[in-house]
């Protein structure tokens, strides 16, 4: 991973969300599995329909940055708008949907580094993952091992929040399970090997990475979604920044749900079964 050169930072002028905009917790089970829960503040100005469109298309999107310093009139992967400094590249392969969109069974290759401007390549991600779920209410991807089944699942679910008939934001909730199930010695050996690339410090760096990543939806996603019928000519300029949030004093949307889910992982005999990535009914 260290031989890769990270693209130059994009200075969009956005007010980036911080850790305080989330509820975050890690639990490591006796068999070595990592369980992570991250509950975000409402994503304002966006809808679940926009986010679903993003997950279907983002690996293939190209966007011309009109007036971003160092990128003037340069076409980049849409992935580079999703974080101003930590994203390197993404690609989609395998069994794709109509229009080469993401769908279950396809493979996605993600390259990024947590808090790159602070740590460089100390906490890299260079993973080829299988897409398990891509529906209007969520997204899940990960890895499987023959016989043992799921060895990593990154699960996201989201839901529109209404005031009367008006959508005021999206409840966006993230959970990760890393490691295979079971208490036998082989499972523990596998989990020790799998988790060697992860640590509490990695996930603490990931928390801020993800708070920023999800927060930037407010800045760019409505503008790109408005252009969804002309995917071959997407553009973004500073004047298209969509956020109206000038203060980073938000907290996670649902602390009670966060605490419930983290406790659930602590008590679960099977973390992957508890995760239940195809079920979004737990969202309030």
TORLOZA-388099 format. One line per 3 residues: number of its first residue (from 1); for each residue x, y, z of N, C-alpha, C. Coordinates in steps of 0.1 Angstrom, whole numbers, plus 5000, padded with zeros to 4 digits. Last residue first. Example, Ala and Ser with C-alpha at 12.3 -4.5 7.8 and 13.67 -1.06 7.14 Angstrom:
REM TORLOZA-388099
2) 5128 4978 5071 5137 4989 5071 5129 5000 5079 ~ 5132 4943 5078 5123 4955 5078 5132 4967 5078;
REM end
This chain:
REM TORLOZA-388099
284) 4652 5035 5141 4641 5042 5147 4636 5053 5137 ~ 4662 5004 5128 4663 5019 5127 4650 5025 5132 ~ 4655 4978 5127 4660 4983 5140 4661 4998 5140;
281) 4650 4970 5101 4638 4974 5110 4643 4979 5123 ~ 4667 4961 5082 4669 4975 5087 4658 4979 5096 ~ 4684 4933 5075 4673 4938 5082 4675 4952 5087;
278) 4707 4923 5064 4695 4925 5055 4683 4930 5062 ~ 4726 4919 5084 4727 4930 5076 4716 4932 5066 ~ 4728 4908 5113 4717 4907 5104 4716 4918 5093;
275) 4742 4908 5137 4744 4920 5128 4732 4920 5118 ~ 4737 4883 5148 4731 4895 5154 4732 4907 5145 ~ 4753 4868 5131 4739 4866 5131 4732 4878 5137;
272) 4778 4878 5137 4773 4880 5124 4758 4878 5123 ~ 4781 4870 5165 4781 4885 5161 4775 4887 5147 ~ 4767 4849 5185 4771 4849 5171 4769 4864 5166;
269) 4760 4856 5210 4768 4844 5209 4774 4843 5195 ~ 4759 4889 5223 4756 4879 5212 4765 4868 5212 ~ 4766 4908 5241 4759 4897 5246 4757 4886 5236;
266) 4779 4928 5226 4786 4923 5238 4779 4910 5243 ~ 4759 4933 5207 4771 4927 5203 4779 4921 5215 ~ 4741 4946 5224 4737 4934 5217 4749 4926 5212;
263) 4755 4969 5231 4752 4959 5241 4748 4946 5235 ~ 4753 4982 5206 4766 4978 5212 4765 4967 5223 ~ 4725 4985 5203 4733 4977 5194 4746 4972 5199;
260) 4720 5002 5225 4713 4989 5224 4721 4980 5215 ~ 4735 5025 5219 4738 5017 5231 4731 5003 5231 ~ 4722 5033 5195 4737 5030 5196 4740 5021 5208;
257) 4696 5038 5204 4699 5027 5195 4713 5023 5195 ~ 4702 5060 5221 4696 5048 5226 4698 5036 5217 ~ 4712 5079 5203 4721 5073 5213 4715 5060 5219;
254) 4707 5088 5173 4700 5080 5182 4709 5073 5191 ~ 4725 5107 5160 4710 5109 5159 4703 5101 5170 ~ 4754 5121 5175 4747 5110 5168 4732 5111 5170;
251) 4754 5157 5174 4757 5145 5180 4750 5134 5172 ~ 4768 5189 5163 4758 5178 5162 4763 5166 5170 ~ 4783 5211 5159 4779 5208 5173 4768 5197 5173;
248) 4796 5227 5138 4798 5213 5140 4795 5209 5155 ~ 4777 5250 5120 4782 5247 5133 4784 5232 5134 ~ 4765 5254 5096 4777 5262 5098 4784 5258 5112;
245) 4748 5238 5073 4752 5236 5087 4766 5243 5089 ~ 4740 5237 5048 4736 5249 5055 4741 5249 5069 ~ 4754 5223 5018 4752 5223 5032 4748 5237 5038;
242) 4761 5223 4991 4747 5223 4995 4744 5224 5009 ~ 4781 5238 4967 4781 5233 4980 4767 5234 4986 ~ 4783 5251 4943 4773 5241 4944 4773 5234 4957;
239) 4804 5268 4943 4791 5274 4945 4780 5264 4946 ~ 4826 5251 4938 4824 5255 4952 4810 5261 4954 ~ 4814 5225 4915 4821 5238 4918 4818 5242 4932;
236) 4812 5197 4894 4810 5203 4908 4819 5215 4909 ~ 4795 5177 4869 4804 5188 4873 4802 5192 4888 ~ 4791 5150 4846 4789 5156 4860 4799 5166 4863;
233) 4786 5138 4821 4791 5152 4822 4788 5158 4836 ~ 4775 5113 4821 4788 5114 4814 4793 5129 4814 ~ 4751 5114 4835 4763 5109 4842 4776 5110 4834;
230) 4726 5128 4835 4737 5131 4825 4750 5127 4832 ~ 4708 5124 4854 4704 5120 4841 4715 5123 4830 ~ 4718 5134 4877 4719 5120 4876 4715 5115 4862;
227) 4721 5160 4888 4726 5157 4874 4726 5142 4870 ~ 4711 5158 4913 4704 5166 4904 4708 5164 4889 ~ 4732 5145 4925 4720 5137 4922 4711 5145 4913;
224) 4751 5165 4928 4754 5154 4919 4741 5147 4915 ~ 4738 5180 4948 4742 5186 4935 4744 5175 4924 ~ 4735 5162 4970 4723 5168 4963 4726 5174 4949;
221) 4763 5157 4976 4754 5147 4970 4742 5153 4963 ~ 4780 5176 4988 4781 5174 4973 4769 5166 4967 ~ 4774 5181 5015 4781 5191 5007 4779 5189 4992;
218) 4763 5159 5027 4755 5172 5027 4761 5182 5018 ~ 4784 5141 5024 4771 5139 5016 4764 5152 5015 ~ 4802 5147 5044 4803 5154 5031 4792 5151 5021;
215) 4795 5130 5065 4791 5144 5065 4792 5151 5052 ~ 4808 5106 5057 4793 5107 5057 4788 5121 5057 ~ 4835 5115 5061 4830 5109 5048 4815 5111 5047;
212) 4837 5124 5088 4839 5133 5077 4833 5128 5064 ~ 4832 5100 5100 4824 5111 5104 4825 5122 5092 ~ 4852 5084 5090 4838 5081 5086 4829 5093 5089;
209) 4875 5095 5101 4874 5093 5087 4860 5092 5082 ~ 4869 5092 5128 4869 5105 5122 4868 5105 5107 ~ 4870 5063 5129 4858 5071 5133 4858 5085 5127;
206) 4895 5055 5121 4884 5053 5112 4872 5062 5116 ~ 4909 5060 5144 4912 5068 5132 4901 5067 5122 ~ 4897 5039 5158 4896 5053 5163 4899 5063 5152;
203) 4905 5017 5144 4891 5021 5143 4889 5035 5149 ~ 4933 5017 5149 4928 5018 5136 4914 5023 5135 ~ 4931 5013 5177 4937 5026 5172 4933 5028 5157;
200) 4921 4987 5179 4913 4998 5184 4918 5011 5179 ~ 4929 4973 5147 4932 4975 5161 4923 4985 5166 ~ 4939 4952 5118 4930 4961 5125 4934 4962 5140;
197) 4954 4933 5108 4954 4945 5100 4945 4956 5107 ~ 4949 4912 5125 4962 4918 5125 4963 4931 5118 ~ 4925 4900 5122 4925 4912 5129 4939 4919 5130;
194) 4932 4876 5108 4923 4887 5101 4925 4900 5108 ~ 4947 4863 5128 4953 4866 5115 4945 4878 5108 ~ 4927 4860 5148 4940 4866 5151 4947 4871 5138;
191) 4909 4845 5134 4905 4858 5138 4918 4866 5142 ~ 4922 4820 5131 4918 4828 5119 4915 4842 5123 ~ 4924 4813 5158 4936 4815 5150 4933 4824 5138;
188) 4897 4811 5165 4905 4821 5172 4918 4824 5164 ~ 4890 4790 5149 4883 4803 5147 4892 4814 5153 ~ 4905 4769 5161 4908 4773 5147 4902 4787 5144;
185) 4894 4767 5187 4908 4772 5185 4911 4777 5171 ~ 4860 4779 5189 4870 4768 5188 4884 4774 5184 ~ 4839 4796 5189 4848 4797 5200 4859 4787 5199;
182) 4824 4814 5162 4828 4802 5168 4839 4804 5179 ~ 4828 4834 5132 4822 4830 5144 4827 4817 5150 ~ 4856 4855 5120 4846 4844 5119 4840 4841 5132;
179) 4860 4891 5116 4863 4878 5122 4852 4868 5121 ~ 4843 4920 5122 4855 4914 5116 4859 4902 5123 ~ 4815 4939 5116 4820 4927 5123 4831 4922 5115;
176) 4801 4971 5119 4812 4963 5113 4814 4951 5122 ~ 4776 4995 5111 4781 4985 5119 4791 4976 5112 ~ 4760 5027 5110 4770 5018 5104 4775 5008 5115;
173) 4733 5047 5099 4739 5039 5109 4748 5028 5104 ~ 4716 5076 5095 4726 5068 5088 4734 5060 5099 ~ 4687 5092 5087 4693 5085 5098 4703 5075 5092;
170) 4685 5122 5069 4686 5108 5068 4693 5102 5081 ~ 4661 5149 5070 4674 5143 5070 4674 5128 5069 ~ 4636 5158 5067 4645 5167 5073 4660 5162 5074;
167) 4609 5157 5045 4621 5150 5049 4632 5160 5055 ~ 4576 5165 5054 4589 5170 5049 4601 5161 5054 ~ 4552 5161 5066 4554 5154 5053 4568 5158 5047;
164) 4564 5161 5098 4552 5162 5090 4554 5154 5077 ~ 4595 5155 5093 4587 5164 5102 4575 5167 5094 ~ 4612 5123 5090 4602 5133 5086 4598 5143 5097;
161) 4640 5107 5077 4633 5112 5089 4625 5124 5085 ~ 4649 5078 5059 4644 5092 5059 4637 5095 5072 ~ 4676 5057 5067 4661 5059 5067 4658 5074 5067;
158) 4701 5031 5063 4696 5045 5064 4681 5046 5062 ~ 4729 5010 5072 4714 5012 5069 4711 5027 5071 ~ 4757 4991 5064 4751 5004 5066 4736 5004 5063;
155) 4783 4969 5073 4769 4971 5071 4764 4985 5074 ~ 4807 4948 5066 4805 4963 5068 4791 4966 5064 ~ 4820 4918 5076 4808 4925 5070 4808 4939 5075;
152) 4841 4891 5074 4840 4905 5075 4828 4910 5069 ~ 4836 4864 5072 4848 4868 5080 4848 4883 5082 ~ 4811 4840 5068 4814 4855 5068 4826 4857 5077;
149) 4823 4807 5065 4813 4817 5062 4819 4831 5063 ~ 4838 4784 5070 4836 4793 5081 4826 4804 5078 ~ 4838 4772 5044 4835 4764 5056 4830 4774 5067;
146) 4856 4799 5029 4850 4786 5028 4849 4779 5041 ~ 4849 4831 5040 4859 4821 5040 4852 4808 5038 ~ 4841 4864 5027 4837 4851 5032 4848 4841 5031;
143) 4838 4899 5033 4845 4888 5028 4840 4875 5035 ~ 4818 4928 5022 4827 4921 5031 4834 4909 5024 ~ 4789 4950 5025 4800 4944 5018 4810 4937 5027;
140) 4758 4966 5022 4767 4958 5030 4777 4951 5020 ~ 4733 4991 5025 4744 4986 5018 4753 4977 5027 ~ 4698 5003 5024 4711 5000 5029 4721 4994 5020;
137) 4673 5007 5013 4675 5010 5027 4689 5007 5032 ~ 4674 5000 4986 4670 5014 4989 4672 5017 5004 ~ 4703 4979 4985 4689 4981 4984 4686 4996 4988;
134) 4726 4957 4985 4725 4970 4979 4711 4973 4975 ~ 4747 4933 4999 4734 4940 4999 4735 4954 4993 ~ 4773 4923 4994 4762 4914 4999 4748 4920 4998;
131) 4800 4925 4975 4788 4933 4978 4777 4923 4982 ~ 4832 4917 4986 4820 4913 4979 4809 4921 4984 ~ 4863 4935 4982 4852 4930 4990 4840 4926 4981;
128) 4896 4941 4985 4886 4937 4975 4875 4929 4982 ~ 4913 4968 5001 4905 4956 5002 4896 4954 4989 ~ 4931 4985 5017 4933 4981 5003 4926 4967 5001;
125) 4937 5010 5039 4927 5000 5035 4929 4998 5020 ~ 4961 5020 5065 4956 5019 5051 4944 5009 5050 ~ 4974 5037 5086 4961 5030 5087 4955 5028 5073;
122) 4997 5049 5077 4998 5041 5089 4986 5032 5090 ~ 5002 5066 5056 4998 5053 5053 4998 5044 5065 ~ 4995 5096 5073 5000 5090 5061 4994 5076 5059;
119) 4984 5108 5096 4991 5095 5098 4998 5090 5085 ~ 4972 5132 5087 4979 5131 5101 4988 5119 5101 ~ 4962 5129 5063 4970 5141 5065 4977 5141 5078;
116) 4947 5105 5066 4960 5105 5058 4968 5117 5061 ~ 4927 5091 5081 4933 5103 5085 4947 5105 5079 ~ 4932 5060 5066 4925 5067 5077 4933 5079 5081;
113) 4931 5056 5031 4940 5056 5043 4933 5065 5054 ~ 4922 5034 5004 4921 5047 5011 4930 5045 5024 ~ 4906 5016 4980 4919 5020 4985 4918 5034 4991;
110) 4886 4989 4972 4887 5002 4978 4901 5004 4983 ~ 4867 4972 4949 4881 4973 4954 4883 4988 4959 ~ 4840 4950 4949 4844 4964 4949 4858 4964 4955;
107) 4821 4927 4930 4832 4929 4938 4836 4944 4937 ~ 4787 4914 4931 4798 4921 4925 4809 4923 4935 ~ 4768 4904 4949 4776 4894 4941 4788 4901 4934;
104) 4744 4929 4945 4749 4918 4953 4756 4908 4944 ~ 4756 4957 4925 4746 4948 4930 4752 4936 4937 ~ 4763 4988 4909 4766 4978 4920 4754 4969 4922;
101) 4760 4991 4873 4758 4996 4887 4762 4984 4897 ~ 4761 4990 4845 4773 4987 4853 4772 4992 4867 ~ 4736 4992 4835 4743 5004 4836 4756 5003 4844;
98) 4724 4967 4856 4721 4975 4845 4729 4988 4846 ~ 4751 4953 4877 4737 4955 4873 4736 4963 4860 ~ 4777 4928 4874 4772 4942 4876 4758 4943 4871;
95) 4799 4907 4884 4785 4906 4880 4778 4919 4883 ~ 4830 4923 4882 4822 4911 4883 4808 4913 4878 ~ 4838 4954 4899 4841 4943 4890 4831 4932 4891;
92) 4849 4987 4905 4838 4978 4906 4840 4967 4895 ~ 4871 5007 4925 4867 5001 4912 4857 4990 4915 ~ 4887 5037 4938 4877 5026 4939 4874 5020 4926;
89) 4913 5055 4955 4906 5050 4943 4896 5039 4947 ~ 4919 5072 4979 4928 5070 4967 4920 5066 4955 ~ 4908 5094 5004 4905 5085 4994 4915 5084 4983;
86) 4915 5114 5023 4918 5100 5026 4915 5090 5015 ~ 4907 5141 5016 4921 5137 5017 4924 5122 5018 ~ 4879 5146 5014 4889 5155 5008 4903 5151 5008;
83) 4856 5122 5004 4865 5126 5014 4876 5135 5008 ~ 4840 5123 4982 4834 5117 4994 4843 5119 5006 ~ 4853 5131 4960 4845 5141 4966 4840 5136 4980;
80) 4865 5108 4951 4874 5118 4957 4866 5130 4963 ~ 4845 5094 4938 4850 5089 4951 4859 5100 4958 ~ 4844 5103 4913 4834 5108 4923 4838 5105 4937;
77) 4876 5108 4899 4866 5098 4904 4856 5105 4914 ~ 4878 5138 4879 4883 5129 4889 4872 5118 4892 ~ 4888 5162 4856 4879 5151 4858 4885 5141 4868;
74) 4894 5196 4861 4900 5183 4860 4889 5173 4863 ~ 4890 5223 4864 4885 5217 4852 4891 5203 4849 ~ 4915 5224 4888 4907 5232 4879 4903 5225 4866;
71) 4929 5214 4909 4921 5205 4901 4912 5212 4891 ~ 4942 5233 4923 4950 5222 4918 4942 5212 4910 ~ 4912 5242 4939 4926 5245 4937 4934 5232 4934;
68) 4883 5239 4920 4890 5234 4932 4905 5235 4930 ~ 4865 5245 4900 4873 5256 4906 4880 5252 4919 ~ 4854 5222 4888 4855 5234 4880 4865 5244 4886;
65) 4858 5189 4884 4859 5199 4894 4863 5212 4887 ~ 4838 5165 4869 4848 5176 4866 4847 5186 4877 ~ 4837 5131 4878 4832 5145 4881 4842 5155 4877;
62) 4825 5099 4873 4836 5108 4870 4830 5122 4871 ~ 4815 5068 4889 4813 5082 4886 4826 5090 4883 ~ 4818 5042 4896 4820 5045 4882 4819 5060 4879;
59) 4813 5039 4923 4826 5035 4918 4829 5039 4904 ~ 4786 5050 4927 4798 5058 4930 4811 5053 4924 ~ 4761 5037 4921 4769 5043 4910 4783 5048 4914;
56) 4748 5027 4943 4747 5020 4930 4758 5025 4921 ~ 4753 5047 4962 4759 5034 4963 4758 5026 4951 ~ 4738 5069 4951 4752 5070 4952 4759 5056 4953;
53) 4712 5059 4953 4717 5062 4940 4733 5063 4940 ~ 4710 5059 4981 4710 5046 4974 4715 5048 4960 ~ 4711 5086 4986 4722 5078 4991 4722 5064 4984;
50) 4688 5095 4974 4700 5100 4969 4712 5091 4973 ~ 4669 5081 4990 4670 5079 4975 4683 5084 4969 ~ 4672 5092 5015 4677 5079 5013 4678 5075 4998;
47) 4684 5126 5010 4673 5116 5012 4680 5103 5010 ~ 4698 5157 5024 4698 5145 5016 4686 5136 5019 ~ 4696 5177 5042 4696 5181 5028 4696 5169 5019;
44) 4716 5161 5067 4706 5171 5063 4708 5174 5048 ~ 4719 5133 5083 4724 5138 5071 4714 5148 5065 ~ 4720 5132 5118 4712 5133 5106 4720 5139 5095;
41) 4750 5117 5131 4740 5127 5131 4731 5126 5118 ~ 4755 5080 5133 4758 5094 5128 4747 5104 5132 ~ 4770 5055 5150 4757 5061 5147 4759 5076 5144;
38) 4787 5026 5148 4788 5041 5146 4775 5046 5142 ~ 4802 4998 5162 4790 5005 5160 4792 5020 5159 ~ 4820 4968 5158 4820 4983 5158 4807 4988 5155;
35) 4837 4941 5168 4824 4946 5166 4824 4961 5168 ~ 4861 4916 5161 4859 4930 5164 4844 4934 5160 ~ 4869 4884 5175 4861 4892 5166 4860 4907 5171;
32) 4881 4868 5194 4889 4878 5186 4882 4886 5176 ~ 4865 4854 5211 4871 4847 5200 4879 4856 5191 ~ 4856 4874 5229 4866 4864 5234 4873 4856 5222;
29) 4853 4905 5210 4847 4893 5217 4859 4883 5220 ~ 4855 4939 5214 4862 4927 5209 4858 4915 5217 ~ 4837 4967 5205 4837 4955 5214 4845 4944 5207;
26) 4835 5002 5203 4842 4990 5198 4840 4979 5209 ~ 4815 5030 5193 4820 5021 5202 4825 5008 5196 ~ 4800 5063 5190 4810 5053 5185 4814 5043 5196;
23) 4780 5087 5176 4782 5078 5188 4790 5066 5183 ~ 4790 5119 5161 4787 5105 5161 4786 5099 5175 ~ 4800 5144 5162 4788 5142 5154 4783 5128 5154;
20) 4825 5143 5173 4814 5147 5182 4800 5145 5175 ~ 4843 5140 5153 4838 5128 5160 4826 5131 5169 ~ 4830 5163 5128 4840 5158 5137 4834 5146 5144;
17) 4825 5175 5094 4820 5170 5107 4831 5163 5115 ~ 4839 5204 5079 4838 5190 5080 4833 5185 5094 ~ 4829 5227 5058 4831 5226 5072 4828 5211 5075;
14) 4847 5231 5027 4836 5225 5035 4840 5226 5049 ~ 4866 5238 5008 4861 5248 5017 4850 5244 5026 ~ 4879 5219 4992 4865 5224 4988 4860 5235 4997;
11) 4907 5209 4983 4903 5220 4993 4890 5226 4988 ~ 4919 5177 4983 4909 5186 4976 4904 5197 4986 ~ 4953 5167 4981 4941 5170 4989 4932 5180 4981;
8) 4964 5146 4955 4965 5158 4962 4952 5161 4969 ~ 4963 5110 4959 4959 5122 4951 4960 5135 4961 ~ 4990 5091 4971 4977 5097 4974 4974 5109 4965;
5) 5006 5066 4956 5007 5080 4958 4993 5085 4960 ~ 5017 5034 4968 5007 5042 4962 5010 5057 4965 ~ 5034 5020 4984 5040 5025 4972 5030 5034 4964;
2) 5020 5012 5007 5028 5024 5008 5034 5029 4995 ~ 5008 4988 5000 5000 5000 5000 5009 5013 5000;
REM end
